Amino acid sequence: QVQLVESGGGLVQAGGSLRLSCAASGSAFNLATMAWYRRVPGKQRELVARIISGGSTYYADSVKGRFTISGDNAKNTAYLQMNSLKPEDTAVYFCNAVVGTTGLSVWGQGTQVTVSS
């Protein structure tokens, strides 16, 4: 069973930066993709960024040029570097991973990011 643990959320002023980490652990596994989603109360969950095992990335238009997703295969960890943060980036950020061998989608517990104006 794969488990995801997120860290790195917090409170930051507009224009500041934060880096989120998502560490995967468990029995032997291969992750096909890792991604970050965010959810604001009253709104649908939004895909923020995704990285696939080959290194290709995807970003939502709202974060392009400001956020960078990266992965460390040796550590089974994904990162989301968030720069030039805006108040509208305030949300609970969730890490998601898809296990390559089973297609199982796994979620982390979420981490709060709050950007003050």
LUMLUM-726118 format. One record per residue: x, y, z of N, C-alpha, C, CB in turn; residue in one letter. Coordinates in nm, 3 decimals, padded with zeros to 5 digits, always signed. Each point is the difference from the previous one (the first is absolute). Glycine has a CB too. Layout:
! residues N
n.xx;n.yy;n.zz;ca.xx;ca.yy;ca.zz;c.xx;c.yy;c.zz;cb.xx;cb.yy;cb.zz;rest
X;Y;Z;X;Y;Z;X;Y;Z;X;Y;Z;A
...
//
This chain:
! residues 117
n.xx;n.yy;n.zz;ca.xx;ca.yy;ca.zz;c.xx;c.yy;c.zz;cb.xx;cb.yy;cb.zz;rest
+00.085;-00.120;+00.000;-00.085;+00.120;+00.000;+00.087;+00.124;+00.000;-00.182;-00.123;+00.122;Q
+00.149;+00.218;-00.208;+00.077;+00.123;-00.012;-00.064;+00.108;+00.086;+00.074;-00.062;-00.234;V
+00.009;+00.135;+00.305;-00.048;+00.113;+00.079;+00.074;+00.125;-00.042;-00.056;-00.152;+00.193;Q
-00.014;+00.264;-00.188;+00.058;+00.128;-00.036;-00.005;+00.093;+00.120;-00.069;-00.030;-00.241;L
+00.179;+00.097;+00.265;+00.007;+00.097;+00.110;+00.047;+00.133;-00.057;+00.048;-00.182;+00.171;V
-00.131;+00.285;-00.153;+00.032;+00.133;-00.050;+00.058;+00.085;+00.112;-00.182;-00.017;-00.173;E
+00.261;+00.113;+00.134;+00.052;+00.097;+00.094;+00.034;+00.128;-00.075;+00.090;-00.183;+00.150;S
-00.072;+00.291;-00.074;+00.046;+00.123;-00.061;-00.104;+00.110;-00.011;+00.155;-00.138;-00.120;G
-00.278;+00.111;+00.156;-00.101;+00.106;-00.007;+00.022;+00.103;+00.109;-00.162;-00.162;-00.098;G
+00.083;+00.269;+00.093;+00.011;+00.102;+00.102;-00.058;+00.132;-00.046;+00.201;-00.113;+00.086;G
-00.166;+00.217;-00.014;-00.048;+00.136;-00.027;+00.113;+00.082;-00.059;-00.168;-00.016;+00.189;L
+00.138;+00.084;-00.297;+00.101;+00.082;-00.066;-00.067;+00.124;-00.057;+00.141;-00.203;-00.056;V
-00.065;+00.309;+00.045;-00.053;+00.123;-00.059;-00.002;-00.011;-00.152;+00.084;+00.132;+00.196;Q
-00.172;-00.056;-00.257;-00.005;+00.003;-00.146;+00.137;+00.036;-00.056;-00.245;+00.065;+00.008;A
+00.283;-00.137;-00.113;+00.130;+00.020;-00.059;+00.107;-00.093;+00.054;-00.064;+00.233;-00.034;G
+00.031;-00.301;+00.142;+00.095;-00.091;+00.063;+00.002;-00.137;-00.065;-00.034;+00.123;+00.210;G
+00.111;-00.213;-00.149;+00.018;-00.134;-00.054;-00.019;-00.106;+00.108;+00.158;+00.092;-00.172;S
-00.199;-00.208;+00.127;-00.007;-00.118;+00.086;+00.038;-00.121;-00.085;-00.181;+00.103;+00.147;L
+00.232;-00.205;-00.082;+00.026;-00.126;-00.069;-00.071;-00.112;+00.072;+00.222;+00.084;-00.083;R
-00.308;-00.153;+00.011;-00.070;-00.115;+00.054;+00.076;-00.127;-00.037;-00.221;+00.121;-00.015;L
+00.218;-00.217;+00.107;+00.062;-00.130;-00.025;-00.104;-00.109;+00.018;+00.225;+00.085;+00.075;S
-00.211;-00.190;-00.153;-00.089;-00.115;+00.011;+00.086;-00.125;-00.006;-00.195;+00.126;-00.107;C
+00.205;-00.195;+00.218;+00.082;-00.120;+00.009;-00.087;-00.124;-00.005;+00.171;+00.125;+00.132;A
-00.139;-00.215;-00.222;-00.074;-00.125;-00.014;+00.075;-00.112;+00.071;-00.096;+00.076;-00.221;A
+00.023;-00.160;+00.290;+00.062;-00.112;+00.070;-00.093;-00.121;-00.006;+00.126;+00.158;+00.153;S
-00.071;-00.273;-00.122;-00.080;-00.121;+00.000;+00.079;-00.115;-00.057;-00.207;+00.135;-00.022;G
+00.135;-00.240;-00.013;+00.066;-00.116;-00.060;+00.043;+00.035;-00.142;-00.137;-00.159;+00.143;S
+00.211;+00.071;-00.204;+00.057;+00.026;-00.131;-00.105;+00.054;-00.096;+00.169;-00.181;+00.038;A
-00.138;+00.293;-00.101;-00.096;+00.060;-00.091;+00.072;+00.080;-00.105;-00.172;+00.008;+00.181;F
+00.102;+00.020;-00.286;+00.049;+00.087;-00.106;-00.107;+00.104;-00.025;+00.141;-00.184;-00.105;N
-00.105;+00.308;+00.116;-00.097;+00.107;-00.018;+00.001;+00.048;-00.144;+00.027;+00.068;+00.239;L
-00.143;-00.072;-00.302;-00.011;+00.046;-00.138;-00.006;+00.151;-00.007;-00.116;-00.212;-00.060;A
+00.041;+00.271;+00.151;-00.012;+00.146;+00.005;-00.009;+00.046;+00.144;-00.114;+00.001;-00.224;T
+00.156;+00.123;+00.245;-00.024;+00.069;+00.126;-00.054;+00.137;-00.036;+00.184;-00.128;+00.125;M
-00.276;+00.175;-00.045;-00.067;+00.125;-00.034;-00.039;+00.075;+00.127;-00.084;-00.100;-00.214;A
+00.061;+00.227;+00.196;-00.052;+00.086;+00.106;-00.135;+00.056;-00.044;+00.235;+00.060;+00.078;W
-00.332;-00.073;+00.010;-00.131;+00.060;-00.018;-00.022;+00.100;+00.113;-00.091;-00.208;-00.115;Y
-00.006;+00.295;+00.096;-00.037;+00.089;+00.109;-00.151;+00.015;+00.004;+00.219;+00.123;-00.021;R
-00.266;-00.093;+00.141;-00.144;+00.015;+00.018;-00.028;+00.120;+00.087;-00.033;-00.247;-00.027;R
-00.056;+00.330;-00.022;-00.049;+00.116;+00.074;-00.144;-00.030;+00.039;+00.155;+00.162;-00.124;V
-00.195;-00.131;+00.246;-00.139;-00.026;+00.042;-00.100;+00.059;-00.098;+00.075;-00.001;+00.237;P
-00.171;-00.082;-00.278;-00.102;+00.046;-00.092;+00.037;-00.014;-00.146;-00.069;+00.155;+00.175;G
+00.189;-00.199;-00.202;+00.045;-00.018;-00.139;+00.045;-00.144;-00.022;+00.069;+00.242;-00.013;K
-00.065;-00.279;-00.115;+00.047;-00.134;-00.034;+00.151;-00.010;+00.018;-00.189;-00.026;-00.161;Q
+00.231;-00.095;+00.188;+00.144;-00.025;+00.008;+00.065;+00.026;-00.135;-00.037;-00.171;+00.182;R
+00.152;+00.236;-00.178;+00.068;+00.042;-00.122;+00.137;-00.067;-00.011;-00.121;+00.221;+00.007;E
+00.149;-00.274;-00.125;+00.134;-00.053;-00.026;+00.095;+00.116;-00.019;-00.094;-00.210;-00.105;L
+00.198;+00.214;+00.184;+00.096;+00.110;-00.005;+00.119;-00.037;-00.089;-00.070;+00.072;+00.230;V
+00.128;-00.187;-00.206;+00.117;-00.043;-00.077;+00.013;-00.151;+00.010;+00.117;+00.221;+00.041;A
-00.058;-00.278;-00.145;+00.021;-00.145;-00.005;+00.134;-00.030;-00.064;-00.249;-00.041;-00.013;R
+00.314;-00.063;+00.062;+00.123;-00.047;-00.062;-00.012;-00.150;-00.019;+00.137;+00.185;+00.106;I
-00.098;-00.230;-00.225;-00.006;-00.144;-00.027;+00.139;-00.058;+00.014;-00.197;+00.030;-00.155;I
+00.205;-00.161;+00.158;+00.126;-00.065;+00.031;+00.110;+00.035;-00.099;-00.129;-00.184;+00.101;S
+00.094;+00.217;-00.224;+00.102;+00.036;-00.097;+00.049;+00.143;+00.014;-00.102;-00.163;-00.151;G
+00.036;+00.240;+00.237;+00.043;+00.136;+00.025;-00.086;+00.108;-00.060;+00.222;-00.091;+00.012;G
-00.318;+00.053;-00.097;-00.087;+00.101;-00.059;-00.089;+00.061;+00.107;+00.003;-00.122;-00.220;S
-00.032;+00.250;+00.200;-00.080;+00.072;+00.100;-00.120;+00.068;-00.063;+00.207;+00.035;+00.135;T
-00.304;-00.008;-00.049;-00.120;+00.074;-00.039;-00.027;+00.102;+00.109;-00.096;-00.197;-00.131;Y
+00.052;+00.316;+00.089;-00.037;+00.105;+00.095;-00.135;+00.060;-00.037;+00.243;+00.049;+00.042;Y
-00.318;-00.016;+00.058;-00.121;+00.077;-00.023;+00.041;+00.140;-00.047;-00.129;-00.133;+00.175;A
+00.045;+00.191;-00.258;+00.033;+00.133;-00.053;+00.021;+00.102;+00.113;-00.133;-00.053;-00.206;D
+00.061;+00.036;+00.314;+00.005;+00.097;+00.109;+00.134;+00.001;+00.073;-00.244;-00.028;+00.025;S
+00.325;-00.076;-00.043;+00.127;-00.007;+00.074;+00.122;-00.005;-00.093;-00.121;-00.116;+00.183;V
+00.098;+00.111;-00.312;+00.113;-00.006;-00.094;+00.093;+00.118;+00.019;-00.143;-00.122;-00.164;K
+00.272;+00.092;+00.166;+00.100;+00.104;+00.018;+00.028;+00.034;+00.145;-00.072;+00.088;-00.217;G
-00.012;-00.137;+00.308;+00.020;+00.030;+00.143;+00.030;-00.126;+00.081;-00.154;+00.195;-00.024;R
+00.094;-00.307;-00.014;+00.017;-00.126;+00.073;+00.086;-00.096;-00.082;-00.223;+00.032;+00.116;F
+00.299;-00.113;-00.046;+00.081;-00.102;-00.066;-00.013;-00.131;+00.075;+00.161;+00.175;-00.084;T
-00.199;-00.280;+00.013;-00.007;-00.132;+00.060;+00.124;-00.078;-00.039;-00.253;+00.002;-00.004;I
+00.306;-00.077;+00.098;+00.118;-00.082;-00.027;-00.009;-00.127;+00.082;+00.140;+00.205;-00.050;S
-00.058;-00.302;+00.013;-00.003;-00.127;+00.070;+00.139;-00.054;+00.025;-00.219;-00.047;-00.103;G
+00.233;-00.023;+00.212;+00.124;-00.069;+00.034;-00.033;-00.148;+00.006;+00.096;+00.201;+00.130;D
-00.064;-00.274;-00.237;-00.039;-00.141;-00.006;+00.066;-00.082;+00.109;-00.031;+00.024;-00.245;N
+00.154;+00.011;+00.279;+00.071;-00.076;+00.102;-00.068;+00.011;+00.135;+00.213;+00.038;-00.125;A
-00.276;+00.076;+00.149;-00.067;+00.022;+00.128;-00.151;-00.018;-00.008;+00.181;+00.157;+00.059;K
-00.230;-00.188;-00.180;-00.145;-00.010;-00.020;-00.072;+00.122;+00.055;+00.017;-00.248;+00.011;N
+00.036;+00.362;-00.045;-00.052;+00.126;+00.052;-00.024;+00.096;-00.114;+00.120;-00.034;+00.218;T
-00.231;+00.105;-00.210;-00.030;+00.106;-00.096;-00.003;+00.132;+00.074;-00.131;-00.159;-00.147;A
+00.167;+00.263;+00.076;+00.004;+00.133;+00.058;-00.083;+00.096;-00.085;+00.230;-00.045;+00.097;Y
-00.283;+00.145;-00.032;-00.067;+00.108;-00.072;+00.058;+00.131;+00.052;-00.215;-00.136;-00.033;L
+00.298;+00.198;-00.049;+00.056;+00.130;+00.033;-00.098;+00.106;-00.045;+00.239;-00.085;-00.021;Q
-00.284;+00.165;+00.114;-00.101;+00.102;-00.030;+00.060;+00.138;+00.024;-00.188;-00.158;+00.062;M
+00.202;+00.233;-00.168;+00.055;+00.135;+00.008;-00.106;+00.102;-00.038;+00.229;-00.087;-00.054;N
-00.202;+00.211;+00.088;-00.093;+00.110;-00.034;-00.142;-00.035;+00.041;+00.148;+00.066;-00.191;S
-00.162;-00.112;+00.312;-00.131;-00.045;+00.047;-00.099;+00.114;+00.008;+00.112;-00.181;+00.127;L
-00.237;+00.149;-00.157;-00.109;+00.096;+00.001;-00.105;-00.045;+00.101;+00.043;+00.060;-00.243;K
-00.123;+00.031;+00.293;-00.106;-00.039;+00.094;-00.092;-00.108;-00.058;+00.009;+00.230;+00.096;P
-00.029;-00.226;-00.226;-00.088;-00.101;-00.061;+00.063;-00.139;-00.005;-00.100;+00.181;-00.135;E
+00.225;-00.193;+00.174;+00.063;-00.132;+00.011;-00.033;-00.066;+00.135;+00.185;+00.078;-00.152;D
-00.250;-00.004;+00.239;-00.038;-00.055;+00.130;-00.093;-00.118;-00.018;+00.025;+00.226;+00.104;T
+00.012;-00.340;-00.047;-00.077;-00.124;-00.017;+00.064;-00.108;+00.085;-00.070;+00.066;-00.235;A
+00.001;-00.179;+00.242;+00.062;-00.121;+00.052;+00.059;-00.074;-00.120;-00.162;-00.017;+00.200;V
+00.288;-00.013;-00.192;+00.070;-00.066;-00.110;+00.014;-00.149;+00.033;+00.126;+00.215;-00.058;Y
-00.162;-00.297;-00.039;+00.005;-00.144;+00.016;+00.097;-00.062;-00.100;-00.237;+00.001;+00.084;F
+00.312;-00.095;-00.037;+00.087;-00.077;-00.087;-00.075;-00.124;-00.046;+00.208;+00.086;+00.119;C
-00.186;-00.123;-00.244;-00.061;-00.120;-00.056;+00.106;-00.078;-00.075;-00.226;+00.114;-00.018;N
+00.218;-00.245;+00.028;+00.091;-00.086;-00.075;-00.079;-00.114;-00.061;+00.193;+00.061;+00.151;A
-00.153;-00.101;-00.268;-00.060;-00.116;-00.066;+00.106;-00.108;-00.008;-00.162;+00.144;-00.135;V
+00.130;-00.260;+00.191;+00.094;-00.111;+00.000;+00.001;-00.063;-00.139;-00.039;-00.042;+00.248;V
+00.161;+00.028;-00.304;+00.010;-00.045;-00.137;-00.050;-00.141;-00.024;+00.189;+00.150;-00.019;G
-00.163;-00.240;+00.111;-00.035;-00.140;-00.022;-00.148;-00.029;+00.017;+00.227;-00.058;+00.077;T
-00.297;+00.137;+00.003;-00.140;-00.029;+00.031;-00.097;+00.108;-00.046;+00.081;-00.128;+00.193;T
-00.030;+00.247;-00.221;-00.089;+00.111;-00.032;-00.069;+00.060;+00.121;-00.033;-00.104;-00.219;G
+00.072;+00.059;+00.337;-00.062;+00.050;+00.121;+00.035;+00.147;+00.022;+00.008;-00.231;+00.099;L
-00.109;+00.310;-00.067;+00.021;+00.142;+00.029;+00.003;+00.020;+00.151;-00.114;+00.068;-00.216;S
+00.220;-00.006;+00.263;+00.020;+00.020;+00.143;+00.007;+00.148;+00.030;+00.122;-00.219;+00.017;V
-00.182;+00.259;+00.096;-00.003;+00.141;+00.040;+00.069;+00.021;+00.134;-00.213;+00.030;-00.127;W
+00.276;+00.087;+00.138;+00.054;+00.041;+00.127;-00.109;+00.067;+00.083;+00.227;+00.028;-00.102;G
-00.190;+00.015;+00.223;-00.098;+00.054;+00.092;-00.030;+00.148;-00.025;+00.077;-00.166;+00.166;Q
+00.006;+00.231;-00.243;-00.019;+00.141;-00.030;+00.081;+00.090;+00.090;-00.227;-00.054;-00.080;G
+00.267;+00.167;+00.026;+00.074;+00.100;+00.077;-00.053;+00.138;-00.036;+00.207;-00.148;+00.010;T
-00.228;+00.230;+00.091;-00.060;+00.132;-00.022;+00.105;+00.100;-00.045;-00.174;-00.049;+00.174;Q
+00.140;+00.122;-00.279;+00.082;+00.112;-00.046;-00.087;+00.124;+00.007;+00.143;-00.148;-00.154;V
-00.095;+00.247;+00.227;-00.074;+00.126;+00.014;+00.090;+00.114;-00.043;-00.140;-00.094;+00.188;T
+00.091;+00.173;-00.282;+00.075;+00.114;-00.052;-00.074;+00.127;+00.039;+00.094;-00.136;-00.194;V
-00.030;+00.218;+00.274;-00.063;+00.123;+00.046;+00.033;+00.116;-00.095;+00.013;-00.082;+00.238;S
-00.107;+00.173;-00.249;+00.020;+00.115;-00.091;+00.068;+00.115;+00.071;-00.202;-00.068;-00.129;S
//
